[in-house]
Amino acid sequence: MTDRIWLGSYPQGVPADIDPALYPSLVALMEESFQKYADRVAYSFMGHDVTYAQTDAQSRALAAYLQGLGLVRGDRVAIMMPNVPQYPVAVAAILRAGFVVVNVNPLYMPRELEHQLGDAGAKAIVIIESFAHTLQQCIARTPVKHVVLATMGDRLGLLKGAAVNFVVRSVRKIVPDYSLPGAVRFNDALAQGAAGTFQAPDIRPDDIALLQYTGGTTGVSKGAVLLHRNVIANVLQSEAWHAPVMAKVPAGEQPTSVCALPLYHIFAFTVNMMLSIRTGGKTLLIPNPRDLPAMLKELSRHRFHCLPAVNTLFNSLANHPDFGTVDWSHLKVSVGGGMAVQGAVASLWLRKTGCPICEGYGLSETSPSVSCNPVTATEFTGTIGVPLPSTRMKMIDDEGREVPLGQPGEIAIEGPQVMAGYWQRPDETAKAMTADSWFKSGDIGVMDERGYVKIVDRKKDMVLVSGFNVYPNEVEDVVATLPGVLECAVVGVPDEHSGEAVKVIIVRRDPSLTEQQVHDYCRQNLTGYKRPRIVEFRTELPKSPVGKILRRELRTRS
């Protein structure tokens, strides 16, 4: 393999390697910051601030409570909540107690929740009441014996908390009726734990920190086993990568990040929460990024420096009429991940904020960050950048052989952030890892002579037109630049003549946009076999809770 040709593309001051042994555990990392930044604000939520000292005390109390339930070291504890202050408290508590965090998508249906809790062997769950009805429907068929029940207003003080809970329950009616006998309220658990005894276990780098569930390439949800040292490494890699621009935050000003992506997602877990803890930063918790007016209203109250997001969120924000009510001038880094960033969106974002989107790449199996564009770049590259410090990437063929530079191949990754394997699935682990411990991503990429990698698509999303490979990302990137297009997605549909045909589904910005205009534009910008045969207009595209467009769902509907 060409030895780290990408190091020449690193911004000045970014090291080639980080020291993943800097901390013995995530607990050591967190406790250092709890002491060092005790008086600083750790989280801001609905106008209420939580300090590092408060997070320290509350998580210690909850850790003592969980230990008092009789759980033993290594037991799994699930968290099923949106971005509320109880989330980081629960994470710190579970890890401090010597247990394993199982992040759960709060929008799961009972069947999905039952599978994940059963697969993980979770003994306890911390859940917000809005989703308690889901748990009620499946808890009897899971190993869960203990439920800690949070409310939206738990940590907002007596009066404000009561008011928020009233609105959530009685006005917005987003708490369906439920019955969970034996569940203990979050605040009661803290009170019991504070009166109890906390025993700090000896946590080692190779202990499991998280089970991060992912559909992967097979569609079967499986848990990526992330060790303490995996997540520590990725926090330090992200810190080193952001340093050239975050160093420009004025002295005495607390670095502040916007957490609009859900914390159960590994992108927000590591790059928002854990990185912010490491740097003594403040995190603005956004419980529902789909409520754009509320999000923009919250952002208008703060000065912030870092915004990790997905392409769809950048696009929605930049096109919202309230965008101008926010002061974007202090934004130092906009990190795009989770899906391909489209050139049209990146161009609009740069024009409106002055801060370029630095597209990166990662997976649940890699804690998640693998590569990123330099944060000092001002031009959109259309690539996922270069490998982060201490990370290696290569493109391999179906036999596992490295392909030459400039040739497409499956992206394989090696580094300290790569998972230990899939939870209790040695067969799936063997499929995903090479004999020499490289992780096979399932994504097809091309690396250039500077070490920049361009994703041409996932293996399974490729469209085969008369023997020619068509990669949806490329077609989407073209169609997205057509004036009048707000969003688009490309899928393959069966065709009796060519095997498959390319179909584009478009959400219009301009309702007068016609199919003929789309065809004409594609004829100007794409070679014959890549052009969409079918154009369909819709009012919205199906998306995951993180905002990723669900091509699979579009394929099944087509």
C-alpha positions as CSV (number, residue, x, y, z in Angstrom):
1,M,0.0,0.0,0.0
2,T,1.2,3.5,-0.8
3,D,2.4,4.7,2.6
4,R,0.1,7.4,3.9
5,I,0.2,9.6,0.8
6,W,-2.5,11.7,2.4
7,L,-0.3,13.1,5.1
8,G,0.8,15.8,2.7
9,S,-2.7,17.0,2.5
10,Y,-3.0,17.6,6.3
11,P,-3.4,21.2,7.5
12,Q,-0.4,22.6,9.4
13,G,-0.3,21.4,13.0
14,V,-2.4,18.3,12.6
15,P,-0.4,15.3,13.7
16,A,0.0,12.1,11.7
17,D,-1.0,10.0,14.8
18,I,-2.8,10.4,18.1
19,D,-2.1,8.6,21.3
20,P,-5.1,6.3,21.9
21,A,-3.6,5.3,25.3
22,L,-3.9,8.8,26.6
23,Y,-6.8,7.7,28.9
24,P,-7.4,4.2,30.3
25,S,-11.1,4.6,29.7
26,L,-13.9,7.0,28.7
27,V,-14.6,7.3,32.4
28,A,-11.1,8.8,33.0
29,L,-11.7,11.2,30.1
30,M,-15.0,12.4,31.5
31,E,-13.9,12.6,35.1
32,E,-10.9,14.7,34.1
33,S,-13.3,17.2,32.5
34,F,-15.8,17.1,35.3
35,Q,-13.0,18.3,37.6
36,K,-11.2,20.6,35.2
37,Y,-14.3,22.4,33.9
38,A,-16.6,22.0,37.0
39,D,-18.0,25.5,36.8
40,R,-18.5,25.6,33.1
41,V,-21.8,25.0,31.3
42,A,-21.8,21.4,29.9
43,Y,-25.3,21.5,28.3
44,S,-27.9,24.1,27.4
45,F,-31.5,22.9,26.9
46,M,-34.7,24.9,26.6
47,G,-33.0,27.9,28.3
48,H,-31.7,25.8,31.2
49,D,-28.0,25.3,31.8
50,V,-26.3,22.2,33.3
51,T,-22.8,22.5,34.6
52,Y,-20.0,20.0,34.4
53,A,-20.2,19.7,38.2
54,Q,-23.9,19.0,38.1
55,T,-23.3,16.4,35.4
56,D,-20.7,14.8,37.6
57,A,-22.9,14.7,40.7
58,Q,-26.0,13.4,38.8
59,S,-24.2,10.7,36.9
60,R,-22.4,9.5,40.0
61,A,-25.8,9.3,41.8
62,L,-27.4,7.4,38.9
63,A,-24.4,5.1,38.7
64,A,-24.8,4.3,42.4
65,Y,-28.5,3.6,41.8
66,L,-27.8,1.2,38.9
67,Q,-25.2,-0.6,40.9
68,G,-27.7,-1.0,43.7
69,L,-30.1,-2.9,41.4
70,G,-27.7,-5.8,41.5
71,L,-26.4,-5.4,38.0
72,V,-22.9,-6.8,37.5
73,R,-19.9,-5.4,35.6
74,G,-20.4,-5.7,31.8
75,D,-24.2,-5.8,32.0
76,R,-25.9,-3.8,29.2
77,V,-28.1,-0.8,30.0
78,A,-30.2,0.8,27.1
79,I,-30.9,4.4,26.6
80,M,-34.0,5.4,24.6
81,M,-34.3,9.2,24.7
82,P,-34.1,12.3,22.4
83,N,-31.5,15.0,23.0
84,V,-32.3,15.9,26.6
85,P,-29.9,16.5,29.6
86,Q,-30.7,13.1,31.0
87,Y,-29.0,11.5,28.1
88,P,-25.4,12.5,28.8
89,V,-26.0,11.9,32.5
90,A,-27.2,8.4,31.8
91,V,-24.2,7.7,29.5
92,A,-21.7,8.8,32.1
93,A,-23.6,6.9,34.8
94,I,-23.7,3.6,32.9
95,L,-20.0,3.8,32.0
96,R,-18.9,4.9,35.5
97,A,-20.7,1.9,37.0
98,G,-18.8,-0.5,34.7
99,F,-21.8,-1.3,32.5
100,V,-22.2,-1.1,28.7
101,V,-24.3,1.6,26.9
102,V,-26.8,0.4,24.4
103,N,-28.0,3.3,22.3
104,V,-31.6,2.8,21.1
105,N,-33.4,4.8,18.4
106,P,-36.4,6.3,20.2
107,L,-38.6,6.0,17.1
108,Y,-38.3,2.2,17.0
109,M,-41.5,0.2,16.7
110,P,-42.1,-2.5,19.3
111,R,-40.8,-5.3,17.1
112,E,-37.5,-3.4,16.5
113,L,-37.1,-2.5,20.1
114,E,-37.7,-6.1,21.2
115,H,-35.1,-7.3,18.8
116,Q,-32.4,-4.9,20.0
117,L,-33.0,-5.3,23.7
118,G,-33.1,-9.1,23.3
119,D,-30.0,-9.2,21.2
120,A,-28.1,-7.0,23.5
121,G,-29.3,-8.8,26.6
122,A,-30.1,-5.4,28.2
123,K,-31.0,-5.7,31.9
124,A,-32.2,-2.1,32.4
125,I,-33.3,0.8,30.3
126,V,-33.4,4.6,30.8
127,I,-36.4,5.8,28.7
128,I,-38.4,9.1,28.3
129,E,-42.1,8.8,28.9
130,S,-43.0,9.8,25.3
131,F,-41.8,6.3,24.2
132,A,-42.9,4.3,27.2
133,H,-45.9,2.9,25.3
134,T,-43.5,1.3,22.8
135,L,-41.6,-0.4,25.6
136,Q,-44.8,-1.5,27.3
137,Q,-45.8,-3.5,24.2
138,C,-42.6,-5.6,24.2
139,I,-40.9,-5.5,27.6
140,A,-42.3,-8.9,28.7
141,R,-40.4,-10.5,25.8
142,T,-37.1,-8.9,26.7
143,P,-34.5,-9.4,29.4
144,V,-35.2,-5.9,30.8
145,K,-36.0,-6.0,34.5
146,H,-35.4,-2.4,35.5
147,V,-36.9,0.8,34.0
148,V,-35.8,4.4,34.8
149,L,-38.5,6.7,33.4
150,A,-37.5,10.3,32.5
151,T,-39.7,13.2,31.5
152,M,-38.9,16.2,29.3
153,G,-39.0,18.6,32.2
154,D,-37.1,16.5,34.8
155,R,-34.0,18.7,35.0
156,L,-35.6,22.1,34.3
157,G,-36.5,23.0,37.8
158,L,-39.8,22.6,39.6
159,L,-41.9,25.3,37.9
160,K,-40.4,25.2,34.4
161,G,-40.2,21.4,34.5
162,A,-43.9,21.1,35.4
163,A,-44.9,23.6,32.7
164,V,-42.9,21.8,30.0
165,N,-44.4,18.4,31.1
166,F,-47.9,19.9,31.0
167,V,-47.3,21.1,27.4
168,V,-45.8,17.8,26.3
169,R,-48.6,15.7,27.8
170,S,-51.7,17.8,27.6
171,V,-51.2,20.4,24.8
172,R,-49.0,18.7,22.2
173,K,-50.2,15.2,23.4
174,I,-47.0,13.4,22.6
175,V,-47.1,11.1,25.6
176,P,-49.4,8.2,24.7
177,D,-51.0,6.3,27.6
178,Y,-48.7,3.6,29.0
179,S,-48.4,1.2,31.9
180,L,-44.9,0.2,33.2
181,P,-45.4,-1.2,36.7
182,G,-42.3,-0.9,38.8
183,A,-40.7,1.8,36.7
184,V,-38.7,4.3,38.8
185,R,-38.8,8.0,38.0
186,F,-35.4,9.5,36.9
187,N,-35.3,12.1,39.7
188,D,-36.2,9.4,42.2
189,A,-33.4,7.2,41.0
190,L,-31.0,10.2,41.4
191,A,-32.2,10.8,44.9
192,Q,-31.9,7.1,45.9
193,G,-28.4,6.9,44.3
194,A,-27.2,10.0,46.1
195,A,-28.1,8.4,49.4
196,G,-26.4,5.2,48.4
197,T,-22.8,4.2,47.8
198,F,-21.0,4.3,44.5
199,Q,-18.2,1.8,43.9
200,A,-15.8,2.9,41.2
201,P,-14.7,-0.2,39.2
202,D,-11.4,-0.5,37.5
203,I,-12.2,0.0,33.8
204,R,-9.7,-0.9,31.2
205,P,-9.2,0.1,27.5
206,D,-10.4,-3.2,26.2
207,D,-13.6,-3.2,28.2
208,I,-16.8,-2.7,26.1
209,A,-18.2,0.9,26.2
210,L,-21.0,0.7,23.7
211,L,-23.1,-1.6,21.6
212,Q,-23.9,0.5,18.6
213,Y,-26.6,-1.1,16.5
214,T,-26.5,-0.8,12.7
215,G,-28.3,-2.3,9.8
216,G,-25.1,-2.8,8.0
217,T,-25.1,-4.3,4.5
218,T,-27.4,-7.2,5.3
219,G,-30.3,-5.2,6.8
220,V,-30.1,-7.4,9.9
221,S,-29.6,-5.1,12.9
222,K,-26.5,-6.1,14.8
223,G,-24.4,-4.4,17.5
224,A,-21.0,-3.0,16.7
225,V,-18.8,-3.7,19.8
226,L,-17.0,-0.4,20.6
227,L,-14.4,-0.6,23.3
228,H,-13.4,2.3,25.5
229,R,-10.2,2.7,23.6
230,N,-12.1,2.8,20.2
231,V,-14.2,5.8,21.2
232,I,-11.3,7.5,23.0
233,A,-9.2,7.3,19.8
234,N,-12.0,8.8,17.7
235,V,-12.5,11.7,20.1
236,L,-8.8,12.5,20.0
237,Q,-8.7,12.1,16.2
238,S,-11.7,14.5,15.8
239,E,-10.1,17.0,18.3
240,A,-6.8,17.0,16.3
241,W,-8.7,17.4,13.0
242,H,-10.8,20.3,14.2
243,A,-7.9,22.1,16.0
244,P,-6.7,24.4,13.2
245,V,-10.0,26.3,13.2
246,M,-11.2,25.7,16.8
247,A,-7.9,27.4,17.9
248,K,-9.4,30.6,16.4
249,V,-12.2,30.7,19.0
250,P,-11.3,33.8,21.0
251,A,-9.5,33.3,24.3
252,G,-11.9,33.1,27.2
253,E,-14.8,32.1,25.0
254,Q,-16.2,28.6,25.7
255,P,-16.2,26.4,22.5
256,T,-19.9,25.6,21.8
257,S,-21.3,23.0,19.5
258,V,-24.9,22.4,18.2
259,C,-26.2,18.9,18.9
260,A,-29.1,18.6,16.4
261,L,-28.3,15.0,15.4
262,P,-29.7,12.4,17.8
263,L,-27.3,11.3,20.5
264,Y,-28.2,7.7,20.0
265,H,-26.5,8.0,16.6
266,I,-22.7,7.4,16.9
267,F,-21.9,10.6,14.9
268,A,-23.5,12.9,17.6
269,F,-22.4,10.6,20.4
270,T,-18.7,10.9,19.6
271,V,-18.3,14.1,17.6
272,N,-20.8,16.2,19.7
273,M,-21.0,14.8,23.2
274,M,-17.7,13.1,23.9
275,L,-15.6,15.6,22.0
276,S,-17.3,18.5,23.7
277,I,-16.6,16.9,27.1
278,R,-13.0,16.4,26.2
279,T,-12.6,20.1,25.3
280,G,-14.7,21.5,28.1
281,G,-17.2,22.8,25.6
282,K,-20.9,23.6,25.8
283,T,-23.4,21.6,23.9
284,L,-26.7,23.0,22.7
285,L,-29.1,20.1,22.9
286,I,-31.8,20.2,20.2
287,P,-34.5,17.6,21.0
288,N,-36.2,17.8,17.6
289,P,-34.3,19.1,14.6
290,R,-37.3,18.5,12.4
291,D,-38.9,21.4,14.2
292,L,-36.8,23.9,12.3
293,P,-38.5,27.1,13.7
294,A,-37.9,25.9,17.3
295,M,-34.3,25.0,16.4
296,L,-33.5,28.3,14.8
297,K,-35.2,30.2,17.7
298,E,-32.9,28.3,20.1
299,L,-29.8,29.0,18.0
300,S,-30.6,32.7,17.8
301,R,-30.0,32.9,21.6
302,H,-26.4,31.5,21.4
303,R,-23.0,32.1,19.9
304,F,-21.7,28.7,18.6
305,H,-18.7,27.4,16.8
306,C,-19.3,23.8,15.6
307,L,-22.3,22.2,13.8
308,P,-22.2,18.5,12.8
309,A,-25.1,17.7,10.5
310,V,-26.3,15.7,7.5
311,N,-26.8,17.1,4.0
312,T,-30.6,17.3,4.4
313,L,-30.4,19.3,7.6
314,F,-27.9,21.8,6.1
315,N,-30.2,22.1,3.1
316,S,-33.4,22.6,5.2
317,L,-31.7,25.2,7.5
318,A,-30.2,27.2,4.6
319,N,-33.6,27.3,2.8
320,H,-35.7,28.2,5.9
321,P,-37.2,31.7,6.1
322,D,-35.9,32.1,9.7
323,F,-32.3,31.4,8.7
324,G,-31.4,35.1,9.0
325,T,-32.5,35.4,12.6
326,V,-29.4,33.4,13.7
327,D,-25.9,34.8,13.9
328,W,-23.8,32.4,11.9
329,S,-20.6,34.5,12.0
330,H,-18.9,32.6,14.8
331,L,-19.3,29.2,13.1
332,K,-15.8,27.7,12.7
333,V,-16.6,24.2,11.4
334,S,-19.6,22.6,9.7
335,V,-19.0,18.8,9.6
336,G,-21.1,16.9,7.0
337,G,-21.5,13.2,7.5
338,G,-24.0,10.3,7.5
339,M,-24.7,10.7,3.7
340,A,-23.1,12.4,0.8
341,V,-23.0,16.2,0.9
342,Q,-24.3,17.6,-2.4
343,G,-22.3,20.3,-4.2
344,A,-25.4,22.6,-4.5
345,V,-26.0,22.4,-0.8
346,A,-22.4,23.0,0.1
347,S,-22.3,26.1,-2.2
348,L,-25.5,27.5,-0.7
349,W,-24.2,26.9,2.9
350,L,-20.9,28.6,2.3
351,R,-22.6,31.6,0.6
352,K,-25.0,32.1,3.5
353,T,-22.7,31.3,6.5
354,G,-19.2,31.9,5.3
355,C,-18.3,28.5,6.8
356,P,-17.6,25.7,4.4
357,I,-19.1,22.2,5.0
358,C,-16.2,19.8,5.6
359,E,-17.6,16.5,4.4
360,G,-16.4,13.5,6.4
361,Y,-17.0,9.8,6.4
362,G,-17.6,7.2,9.1
363,L,-19.6,4.2,10.2
364,S,-21.0,2.8,13.4
365,E,-18.3,0.2,13.2
366,T,-15.6,2.9,13.3
367,S,-16.8,4.9,16.3
368,P,-17.6,6.6,13.7
369,S,-15.1,9.0,12.0
370,V,-12.7,7.6,9.4
371,S,-11.9,10.5,7.1
372,C,-12.6,14.2,6.6
373,N,-11.8,17.1,4.4
374,P,-9.4,19.6,5.9
375,V,-11.3,22.1,8.1
376,T,-9.1,24.8,6.6
377,A,-10.5,24.1,3.1
378,T,-12.7,26.7,1.5
379,E,-13.7,24.8,-1.7
380,F,-16.1,21.9,-1.8
381,T,-14.2,18.8,-3.1
382,G,-17.0,16.3,-3.6
383,T,-14.9,13.8,-1.7
384,I,-14.9,12.4,1.9
385,G,-11.4,13.9,2.4
386,V,-8.4,12.0,3.7
387,P,-7.9,9.5,6.4
388,L,-7.8,10.9,10.0
389,P,-4.6,10.7,12.1
390,S,-3.7,7.0,12.9
391,T,-6.1,5.8,10.3
392,R,-5.4,3.9,7.1
393,M,-7.6,3.3,4.1
394,K,-7.3,1.3,1.0
395,M,-9.5,0.2,-1.9
396,I,-9.8,-3.6,-2.4
397,D,-11.4,-5.9,-5.0
398,D,-13.7,-8.8,-4.3
399,E,-10.7,-11.0,-3.5
400,G,-9.4,-8.6,-1.0
401,R,-6.5,-7.3,-3.1
402,E,-5.7,-3.6,-3.1
403,V,-6.5,-1.9,-6.4
404,P,-4.3,0.8,-8.0
405,L,-4.8,4.5,-7.2
406,G,-7.6,5.9,-9.2
407,Q,-9.5,2.6,-9.5
408,P,-12.8,1.9,-7.7
409,G,-12.8,-0.7,-4.9
410,E,-14.4,-1.4,-1.6
411,I,-13.1,0.9,1.1
412,A,-11.2,-1.0,3.8
413,I,-10.2,0.7,7.0
414,E,-7.6,0.1,9.7
415,G,-7.1,2.2,12.9
416,P,-7.6,2.4,16.6
417,Q,-11.3,3.4,16.2
418,V,-12.3,0.2,14.4
419,M,-14.7,-2.0,16.4
420,A,-13.8,-5.2,18.1
421,G,-16.5,-7.0,16.0
422,Y,-20.3,-7.6,16.0
423,W,-21.9,-8.5,19.3
424,Q,-22.3,-12.3,19.5
425,R,-22.1,-12.7,15.7
426,P,-18.7,-14.2,14.8
427,D,-20.0,-15.1,11.3
428,E,-20.9,-11.4,10.5
429,T,-17.6,-10.3,12.1
430,A,-15.7,-12.7,9.8
431,K,-17.5,-11.3,6.7
432,A,-16.7,-7.7,7.7
433,M,-13.0,-8.0,8.7
434,T,-10.0,-9.2,6.7
435,A,-7.6,-11.7,8.1
436,D,-5.2,-8.8,9.1
437,S,-8.0,-6.8,10.9
438,W,-9.1,-4.3,8.2
439,F,-12.8,-3.5,8.2
440,K,-14.6,-3.8,4.9
441,S,-17.1,-0.9,4.7
442,G,-19.3,-2.1,1.9
443,D,-18.8,1.3,0.2
444,I,-17.1,1.7,-3.1
445,G,-14.5,4.5,-3.3
446,V,-11.6,5.8,-5.4
447,M,-8.5,7.3,-3.9
448,D,-6.5,9.9,-5.8
449,E,-2.7,10.6,-5.7
450,R,-3.2,13.1,-2.8
451,G,-5.0,10.5,-0.7
452,Y,-8.5,12.0,-1.1
453,V,-11.2,9.5,-1.4
454,K,-14.4,9.8,-3.4
455,I,-17.3,7.5,-2.7
456,V,-19.0,6.3,-5.8
457,D,-21.6,4.4,-3.8
458,R,-22.6,1.5,-1.7
459,K,-22.3,-1.9,-3.4
460,K,-26.0,-2.6,-3.0
461,D,-27.2,0.9,-4.2
462,M,-25.5,0.5,-7.5
463,V,-27.7,0.5,-10.6
464,L,-26.8,-1.8,-13.4
465,V,-27.9,-0.5,-16.8
466,S,-27.1,-2.8,-19.7
467,G,-23.9,-3.9,-18.0
468,F,-22.8,-0.4,-17.1
469,N,-22.5,0.6,-13.4
470,V,-24.5,3.7,-12.4
471,Y,-23.8,5.2,-9.0
472,P,-26.8,7.1,-7.6
473,N,-24.7,9.7,-5.7
474,E,-23.3,11.0,-9.0
475,V,-26.7,11.4,-10.7
476,E,-28.2,13.0,-7.5
477,D,-25.3,15.5,-7.4
478,V,-26.1,16.6,-10.9
479,V,-29.9,16.8,-10.5
480,A,-29.5,18.7,-7.2
481,T,-27.8,21.6,-9.1
482,L,-30.8,22.1,-11.3
483,P,-32.6,25.3,-10.3
484,G,-36.0,24.4,-8.9
485,V,-34.9,21.1,-7.2
486,L,-35.0,21.1,-3.4
487,E,-34.0,17.4,-2.8
488,C,-33.7,14.3,-4.9
489,A,-32.9,10.6,-4.7
490,V,-31.9,8.1,-7.4
491,V,-32.8,4.4,-7.4
492,G,-32.8,1.6,-9.9
493,V,-36.0,0.0,-11.1
494,P,-36.5,-3.1,-13.1
495,D,-36.5,-2.6,-16.9
496,E,-37.1,-5.3,-19.5
497,H,-34.7,-3.8,-22.0
498,S,-31.7,-2.8,-19.9
499,G,-32.1,-4.9,-16.7
500,E,-32.5,-1.8,-14.6
501,A,-33.3,1.8,-15.4
502,V,-32.4,4.9,-13.5
503,K,-35.2,6.7,-11.7
504,V,-35.0,10.0,-9.9
505,I,-37.5,11.2,-7.3
506,I,-37.6,15.0,-6.8
507,V,-39.0,17.3,-4.2
508,R,-39.5,20.6,-6.0
509,R,-38.5,24.0,-4.8
510,D,-40.2,25.5,-7.8
511,P,-43.6,23.9,-8.5
512,S,-43.3,24.8,-12.2
513,L,-40.4,22.5,-12.7
514,T,-41.3,19.9,-15.4
515,E,-40.1,16.4,-16.2
516,Q,-38.9,17.7,-19.6
517,Q,-36.6,20.2,-17.9
518,V,-35.1,17.5,-15.8
519,H,-34.5,15.3,-18.8
520,D,-33.0,18.2,-20.8
521,Y,-30.6,19.1,-17.9
522,C,-29.5,15.5,-17.4
523,R,-28.9,15.2,-21.2
524,Q,-26.5,18.2,-20.8
525,N,-24.6,16.8,-17.8
526,L,-24.7,13.0,-17.9
527,T,-23.7,10.3,-20.4
528,G,-26.5,8.3,-21.9
529,Y,-26.7,5.3,-19.6
530,K,-26.6,7.5,-16.5
531,R,-29.6,9.6,-17.4
532,P,-32.8,9.0,-15.4
533,R,-35.4,7.2,-17.6
534,I,-38.1,8.0,-15.1
535,V,-38.8,11.3,-13.2
536,E,-41.2,11.4,-10.3
537,F,-42.2,14.4,-8.2
538,R,-43.1,14.0,-4.6
539,T,-43.8,16.4,-1.7
540,E,-41.2,14.7,0.6
541,L,-38.6,11.9,0.6
542,P,-38.5,9.1,3.2
543,K,-35.8,9.7,5.7
544,S,-34.3,8.1,8.8
545,P,-34.5,10.0,12.1
546,V,-30.9,11.2,11.4
547,G,-32.1,12.7,8.1
548,K,-30.5,10.1,5.7
549,I,-32.7,9.5,2.6
550,L,-33.9,5.9,2.6
551,R,-33.2,4.7,-0.9
552,R,-34.3,1.2,0.1
553,E,-37.8,2.5,0.9
554,L,-37.9,4.3,-2.4
555,R,-36.9,1.1,-4.3
556,T,-39.7,-0.9,-2.7
557,R,-42.3,1.7,-3.5
558,S,-41.2,2.2,-7.1
